[in-house]
Structure formats: structure tokens, C-alpha cells
Amino acid sequence: AIEGKLPTVEEYHKYANQIAATAKDTFRYMNFDRMEHYVDATKDVQLGEEYRLAKEKEAARLKSLH
């Protein structure tokens, strides 16, 4: 969708190769649940009971995947 249409196979591989080249750094930043300083900073945030329950359920689901 970068070019406003479905990519050809060649276009897809061009972008996939660019992503793969930086994947280690890119995806490292997406693991906030594993970053101690991030988790510690969010411990006292109050977002309401409904959100807290949903967050705990999702955290348990993610842990079950490891």
C-alpha cells in the first residue's frame, strides 16, 4: 500500500528486503512488555478497571505464547 496499490512480487521483495535489513533494531522496540524501564514506568498509571482487566488478559495471552 506504500505505492497506493497492491505491490508486484518484485515491489514486495524490494520493501521486504529493506525491512529485513533493519528488523533486529525495528522489532526490538516493539517489545515494550520486555523492557524493564518501560514496564516500571507504567506500573502506577491508572486507566480504569475495564482497561486494567483487558490489559491483564492480553498480558497473560502473550506470556502463553512464549
Number of C-alpha atoms within 10 A of each C-alpha: 7 7 7 6 7 10 14 9 8 9 12 12 12 12 13 12 12 10 12 11 11 10 13 10 10 12 9 11 11 10 10 11 13 11 12 9 10 12 12 10 9 9 8 8 8 9 8 8 9 8 11 13 11 11 12 11 11 12 12 11 11 11 9 8 6 5
